[in-house]
Amino acid sequence: MEDETLGVAGLVLAGGGSRRMGENKGLLKVGGERLLDRVWRSLEVGVDVMALNGERSVWEGEVDCMIVEDVLEGGEGPLVGILSGLLWAESEGKEWLVTVPLDTPFLPSDIVLRLVRGAQEGGAGVSCARSGRYHHPVVGCWHVGGWLGRVRGALERGVRKIDRVFEEGERVSVDVEMVFFGEGFCYDPLMNVNDREDLLKAEEIGMRLRGRERG
């Protein structure tokens, strides 16, 4: 198979206000590392170019990377971030866009390859991650030429939820399995860190992972 990452842009969706956390959660640490840096590392394996989707005023001075601001004002949610990413990927001459949210610190290291492969093999050129029965549409891969116009059109019609963009059976589901430690401990690699309770859970997982790496 040809290099699956050729022509892939990667985008970290960081346009939310972190309201439940009360501060910029991307700068909080899990297992001794910033949330943003953990997510960035998992995404950079398999893409040609990378960027952060968020407000420049929030992130300047905190990151040394391309910042892609929302093309629509008003904090309309991750679908606007995806549209902004698709426009950026098109300007970079890339065929595919892989998106992941800022608050998923335990993404598999091969998530990009798996999402791209799923989108390539599906007829509609789109895929998203799934754990159990729950889809995570913001952890996804989009064919730029096939979906830029559709996402823009959906937003113009007032659609804000990502799930409403797809027709039945269009997206390919990329399954991500639970990770099990000893003593009955497990975690979902697609877990989101939304509040302080989630952060405590993530810190426990992060420390266990660091302990395993050192062992």
N, C-alpha and C positions, 0 to 999 in steps of 0.2 A: 504494500500500500504506500502511496505517496506520503510525504511528510504532512501529517494531519494538522500541524500547527502553522503551516505556511499561509500567510494572509489572515492571521488572527489578531484582533485587538482585544485587550483585556481592560475592563473598567470596574473599579471598586465604587459601589453606590454608597455615597456618604452625605446625601442631601437632607437626611432627616434632622430634626432638631434635638434629638436625645432628650426629649421632655421627661420621659419616665426616669432617666438616670440623673437628670439635673445638671449635667455637665457633658462636655464633649467626650463620649465614651470611647472614641477611637484612640484617645491618648491614655486611657486607663490600661493598667497592666494585668496580664494573665500569664502566670508562670514566668514572671520576670520580663515579659516582653509586651510592648504596646499592642492593643487589639489590632490597630491598623497594620502594624508590621507583620503580625501573624497572617492576616488575610492577604496582604500584599505578597508575601513569600509563597503562599499556596497558589496564587494566581499567576505569578511570573513564570512558573514552569510550564512552558508551552505556548507563549504568546510572542508576537513580534514587537508590539508596542503596548504600553500601559499608561493609564491615567486614573485620576481620582475625580469622581463626580461630586461636586459640592460647591459651597460658596467660597469664592476666593478670599473674602475678608476673614473667614473662619480658619482657613487652612494655610494661608501664607505665613511663612515663618515656622510652621510645624512640619512641613513636608518639602521634599526636594524632588518634585515630579510634575508632570503635566496636570493641570487642573481644568476640567471640563465643567463649566457652569451650566445650569439648566437653561434651555432655550426659551422656556415659558416661565413667567413669574407666578408667584402665589403659593409655592410649596405644594404642588399638586400630587406629590407622591412619586414612587419609583418608576412608574410608567413614563413620566417626563424625563427622568434620568436615563432611562433606556433609549428614548428618542434622541436625547442629547448625545448619548454614546454612539448611536447608529450614525448620526450626522458627522460626528468626529471620526468614526471608523471609515466612513465614506471619504472624508477629506484626506485620510491617510492612505487611501487606496487599498483598504483591507476588505476581504470578502466576508469575514465572520466577526461577530462581536460576542465575547463571553463576559457576562456580568455576575458579580457576587456582591452581597451586602457587606457593609463595614463590620457588622456584629456577629460574624460566623468564624470564630477563631480556630476551629478544628476541621476545616475542610480537608479532604484527602489530597495528597500531593499530586495525584493524577486527575484531579477533577476537570481540568481544562481538556485534556485528551479525551476523557470519557464523554464530556458534553459535546465536543466537536464531532466525535465519531457518531454519537446519537443523532445529531442534527444532519450530518452528511447522509446517514443511512435512511433517514425518514424522508417522506415525500415533500413535506412542507418546509424543510430547512429550519426547524426550530426544535429545541430540546430543553428540558428542565429537570432538575434533580428531584428525587422523591425518596422519602424515608417512610417505610410502612405504607400507609394509604395517603399520606399527606404530601402534596406537591409544594415545592419551593420555587415558584416561577421566577423569582429574582436571581436564583442560581441557575443561569440558563445560557444557551447559545443561540444566536440569531443570525440568519443569513441576511447580510446588509441589503443587498439588492431586492430580496424578496419581502423584507419586513419593514423597511424604513417608511415606505408609503403607507402601509397598513397601520402601523403604530401612529403615525401622524394623523391619518384619517380618523382613527378611533378617538384620539384626543380631541380633534375638532368636533366630533359628535358628542363630546361630553363624557366619554368613557374614561374612568380613572382606575378601575381594577384590572389588573393584568389578565386575570382569568377570562374576562369578557372579550379579550382580543382574539382568542383562539376559537376555531370551530371544532366540533366534536371529532376527536381522534387525530387532530393535526399534530400536536406536539408529541415528541418521543420522550418517554419517562426514563431517566437514568437513575437506577436504584443505588442508593448508598446505604450500606448495612450498618447496624449498630456495632460498636467496638466493645469487646468484653475484656476486662482485666480478671485477675484472680479474685477470689473471695466474693464472687457474685457482683462485682462492680462493672457497670457499663455506661456508655454514653452515646448520644446521637451526634455524629460528625457535622450535622446540619443545624445543631442547636443555635439559637439566637440569644445574644446577651442584651436584654432589654432594660433590666433594672438591677438593683443591688443584690437581690436574691439570686438572679441569674449569674451575676458577677462572682458571687461566692462559690456557686456550683462550678463555674468555669475555672476558677482558681484551683479548686480541688483537683479537677481533671488535669489542668496544666501542671500542677506539682507532681501528680502521679506519672504523667508523661515524661517529665524531666527526670524523675527517679528511675524510670525504665531505661531511658537513654544512658544514664550514668552507670546503671547496673550492667 
